[in-house]
Amino acid sequence: MTQPPDEFKPIDPFGAWRGMRDAGLESWSKSMIELVNSDAFAQRQAAVLDAYLTSSAPLQQALQQAMTRVLTQLNMPTRSDVIGLSERLTNIELRLDDLEVALERAERSASKPQPAAPVGHEAAPTAATQTIARPVDPEDLVPAESGVAADVPPSRPADKPPAKDQKPSAPSGSRKSGSKKSR
């Protein structure tokens, strides 16, 4: 036979303490809810948060600059490098999707039989005969802010051999001579 928890048990020595604890928690809970839901509390919290963010901004900026220097020295990509790569890959994916759609259209139109044009009239251009791809802008391939172009050594003409005391230059696509290519 079980009794409901609200009922007082005369044999339970901790029942009175448990009742006082529950009553105290209930009153604290109600008063805290009223305090947190007040406009004065919200304004004070906003002021404290604003002061914290304002005072920590220079520290965050210094930490970001230090991290960028360390990552650059370790020849690892920085946050801006990864974001730039992500944007470039997204652009490439969009162009590939456009090319895929255009290729499917060209295949569909090529598989359909073309009606013969009347004598003396030219046939209308089809998707297969039209230029589909857009020209690639060189600035899209290597953004100026990435710094990649500055790391690439100038290439020498193919017919001119390197000087005797000079090592052959690295391929024009590599950033550093000691870097490993992934793949």
Summary of the structure (lengths in Angstrom):
residues: 183
radius of gyration: 35.7
end to end distance: 71.6
largest distance: 113.0
contacts: 292
relative contact order: 0.05
helix: 55%
strand: 0%
